[in-house]
Amino acid sequence: MGTQTERTVEREQRLLFVGARAAAIAGIVVGGVVIGSQLLIGTVYSGSQARQLVLAMSGPAGTLATAILSGLAAMLALMLTMLSLSRKLDQDLSGSFYVRIQRIALLAILDMVTAITLMLLLSAPIQEASREAGQAGDLQVRLTYYLLIGLTAVVAGLFVAVIVMLYNAIQAVIQAVMPEQFP
């Protein structure tokens, strides 16, 4: 009987690692797509190019950050519901299930903080700052552009990682409720 328990614990740890690895890969791929799209645009050589790109991306990046914040808030609320329902199940969920939920919540909170930071950066009067940038120097505007690209990549990558991890958690609940369906 002890061997069966050890195998179950080992299987749960392996699934936890595989789920985290899949989430990390998905997040890195999506973040890489954002960075790759910037590379396709090309390196920003002047402040005027950077100003135009910052102004062009401020609307879509703000919309993305708002949508991700809304999605993450809904996910966290639904995860609380899932946790309360999981306590009422006749079947016991493994400890790795709760570790998985804790990791999802941590990544969701990190993503929310990053999205809020992105929104705060975008709430600065960019048009006014771009006029003043001619006096302040082009480096400031170029750094702002690269910061926006980086934050957008992080926000999108973390969001996809949370979604993949949430999928794995849902699979664990389904396996607990219907173990006969999964070997």
N, C-alpha and C positions, 0 to 999 in steps of 0.2 A: 504494500500500500504506500509506503514511503517513496518507492521508486516512481509510482504513478504521480504523486504529488510533485516530485522533483521534475519529472518530465513536463507536467503542466506549467510549473513555474518557469522552466527553461523555454517552453513554447511561448508563454506570455512575454517574456523578456525579448525573445527574438522578434515577435510581432511588434512590440513597442519600438525596437530599434529599426525595423524595416519601415514602419509607419513614419517615424521621425526622419529617416533617410529619404523617403519618397517626398515628404513635405519640403525638406531642405532642397532637394533637386528641383522640385516644381517652383519653389520660390526663387531660386537662383536663375532658373531658365527665364522666368518672367522678368526679373530684375535685369537680366542680361539683354532681353529684348529691348527694354527701355534704353539701356546704355548703348546697345547696338544701333538703335534708331538714331541716337545722337551722333554716333560715329558715321552713319550714312549721310547725315546732314553735313558733316565735316567739322573740322576744328574752327572755333570762332577766333578770328584774327583781330577783329577790331571791336571797340565798344559799341559802335553803331549797329553792327551785326547782332551783338549780344542784346542790345536794347530791343531790337525788333523781335528777336526770338523770345525774350522774356515777356514782352507784351503779348506776343502771339500765343504763348503757352500758359499764360496766367489764368485765362478763362477755363480751358479744358483741365488744367491741373487742379484748379479749385473745385470744379465739378467732380472730378475723380475723388479728391479728398473727402468731399461731402458725402458722396455715395458710399465710400468705404467706411466712413464713420457711422453712417446709418446702418449699413450691413453688419458691422461689428457689434454695434449696440443690440441689434436684433439677435445676433448669434449668441451673445452673452446671456441675454434674457432667456432664450430657448435652452441654453445649456443649463441654466438654473432649474428650468422645468424638467429637463432630462435627468438631472441629478436627483430631484425630488421623486420622480417616477422610478428611478433605478433603486431607490431605497425601499420602495413598496413591492418590488419584484420578489417572487418566491425564490428565484435563483439568485445565488450570490455572484456578484461581479467581482472579478479579480482586482487585486491592488493596482495592477498595471492600468486598468481602466481609469482609475481615479488619477493616476499619474498622468495619463494621456489628457484627461480633462484639465488638469492643472497646467500642463504645458500649453494647451490650446488657449486657456484664459490668459496666461502670461504673454504669449505671442500676440493675442488680440489686444491686450492693454498696450504693449509696445507699439503695435501698429496704430492704435488710436492716438497715442502721444505723438508719434511721427506725423500722422495726418494732421493733427492740430498744429504742430510746428509748421508744416507746409502751408496750412491755411493762414497762419499768422504771418508767415513770410510773404504770402500773396496779398495779404490785406494792407501791406505797406503801399503808399501811393506811388506805384511803379512809374506811371506816366510823369509825375512831378520829379521823381528821383532820376528818371532818364534824362530830363532836361538839365538837371544839376550835375549829371555825371560828366558832362563835357568839361566842367570846371574841376570836378573832383578826380577825374582820371578814369580811363577805360577799365582798369584792373578791377575796380569795385563792381562794375556791371557784369564783367565776365565771370567773376567769382559768384555773383548772384545767380547767373544762368546755370553754372555747373552745380551749384547747391540745389537749385530747383530740379535739375535732372536727377541728381543723386537721391534727393528725398522722394521724388516720384517713383524712382526705381525701387527704393526700400519699401515704400507704402504698398506698391503693387505686388512686390515679391512676398512680403509678409502676409498680405491678404490671401494670396493663392496658397501659401503654406498653411494658413489657418483653415482654409477650406479643405485641403487634403487631409489634415489631421482630424478635422471634424468628421469627414467621411469615415476614417478609420475608427473613430469612437462610436459612430452609429453602427458600423459593422460589428463592433464588440457587443453592443446592446442586442442586436439581432441574434448574434450567436448565443447570448445568454438566454434569450427568450425562446429560441428555436434551435437548441443544440443538435437535434437530429438531422438538421439540414446541412450541418458543417461537420466534416470528419475531424 
